[in-house]
Amino acid sequence: MDIKALATEMDRIVTQGAIVDAVKQFFAEDATTSDYNNLTTKNKAQMVEKMEGFANSIKKVNGITHHHTIVDGNVSASEFTFDFEMTDNSTIFWHEIIRRIWNNDGQVIQEEYFNA
């Protein structure tokens, strides 16, 4: 598997704002996630549900900037800045690193978010 090509494609989809689509396309059924707020998901279905809820709470995307992606073996790390206006009139400005572990089938089996 060409993890660099897969990570690049996933990051391209995320940059377009299609975060739910990226999860649906690239996550293994048993993929887990965790973030710096101690929120976890135990499988793809939970992550899709979490991302659909999040996406539906975005009123306006001010910007999604992909800065870098590095790949080492079956691990990728992507740096993003997300700038959103939410439906509750709050704003989100995240600068984060997303670390992904990929399986031999080219699917994400673990994703973890780090506050940059």
C-alpha positions as CSV (number, residue, x, y, z in Angstrom):
1,M,0.0,0.0,0.0
2,D,1.2,3.5,-0.8
3,I,0.4,5.2,2.5
4,K,1.7,8.5,1.3
5,A,-0.8,8.6,-1.6
6,L,-3.6,7.5,0.7
7,A,-2.8,10.1,3.3
8,T,-2.5,12.8,0.6
9,E,-5.9,11.9,-0.8
10,M,-7.5,11.8,2.6
11,D,-6.0,15.2,3.5
12,R,-7.3,16.6,0.2
13,I,-10.8,15.5,1.0
14,V,-10.6,16.9,4.5
15,T,-9.3,20.2,3.1
16,Q,-12.4,20.4,1.0
17,G,-14.5,20.2,4.1
18,A,-15.8,16.7,3.4
19,I,-14.7,15.3,6.7
20,V,-17.5,12.8,7.0
21,D,-16.7,11.5,3.5
22,A,-13.1,11.1,4.4
23,V,-14.0,8.9,7.4
24,K,-16.4,6.8,5.3
25,Q,-13.9,6.3,2.6
26,F,-10.7,5.6,4.6
27,F,-11.6,4.2,8.0
28,A,-11.6,0.5,8.8
29,E,-14.8,-0.8,10.5
30,D,-12.9,-1.3,13.8
31,A,-11.0,2.0,13.7
32,T,-10.6,3.9,17.0
33,T,-10.0,7.6,17.6
34,S,-9.0,9.8,20.5
35,D,-8.5,13.5,20.9
36,Y,-7.0,15.9,23.4
37,N,-10.4,16.4,25.0
38,N,-10.4,12.7,26.0
39,L,-13.2,11.9,23.6
40,T,-12.9,8.5,22.0
41,T,-14.7,6.4,19.4
42,K,-14.5,2.6,19.2
43,N,-15.4,2.0,15.6
44,K,-16.1,3.6,12.2
45,A,-19.9,3.9,12.8
46,Q,-19.3,5.9,16.0
47,M,-16.8,8.2,14.2
48,V,-19.2,8.8,11.3
49,E,-21.9,9.7,13.8
50,K,-19.6,12.0,15.7
51,M,-18.4,13.7,12.5
52,E,-21.9,14.1,11.1
53,G,-23.0,15.8,14.3
54,F,-20.0,18.1,14.2
55,A,-20.4,18.9,10.5
56,N,-24.1,19.7,11.1
57,S,-23.1,22.2,13.8
58,I,-20.9,24.2,11.5
59,K,-22.6,27.4,10.2
60,K,-19.7,28.7,8.1
61,V,-16.2,27.4,7.2
62,N,-13.8,30.3,7.2
63,G,-11.0,28.1,6.2
64,I,-9.3,24.7,6.4
65,T,-5.6,24.8,5.8
66,H,-3.5,21.7,5.3
67,H,0.1,22.6,6.2
68,H,2.1,19.3,6.0
69,T,1.9,15.6,5.9
70,I,4.7,13.2,6.9
71,V,4.6,9.4,6.5
72,D,6.8,6.8,8.1
73,G,5.9,3.2,7.4
74,N,2.2,2.8,8.1
75,V,2.0,6.0,10.2
76,S,1.1,9.4,8.9
77,A,0.9,12.8,10.6
78,S,-1.0,15.7,9.0
79,E,-1.0,19.3,10.3
80,F,-4.2,21.3,9.8
81,T,-5.7,24.6,10.9
82,F,-9.5,24.6,11.0
83,D,-11.5,27.9,11.3
84,F,-15.3,27.5,11.8
85,E,-18.3,29.6,12.8
86,M,-20.7,27.3,14.6
87,T,-24.5,27.3,14.7
88,D,-24.4,28.3,18.4
89,N,-22.5,31.5,17.3
90,S,-19.3,30.2,18.8
91,T,-16.1,30.0,16.8
92,I,-13.6,27.1,16.5
93,F,-10.0,27.8,15.6
94,W,-8.0,24.6,15.8
95,H,-4.4,24.1,14.9
96,E,-3.8,20.4,15.2
97,I,-1.8,17.4,14.2
98,I,-3.7,14.3,13.2
99,R,-1.8,11.0,13.6
100,R,-3.1,8.0,11.7
101,I,-2.1,4.4,11.8
102,W,-3.0,2.5,8.6
103,N,-3.5,-1.2,8.1
104,N,-2.2,-3.3,5.2
105,D,-5.5,-2.8,3.3
106,G,-4.9,1.0,3.2
107,Q,-7.5,1.8,5.9
108,V,-7.1,4.0,9.0
109,I,-7.2,1.8,12.1
110,Q,-6.4,4.5,14.6
111,E,-6.6,8.3,14.5
112,E,-5.4,10.6,17.3
113,Y,-5.6,14.4,17.5
114,F,-3.0,16.6,19.1
115,N,-3.4,20.3,19.8
116,A,-0.7,22.1,18.0
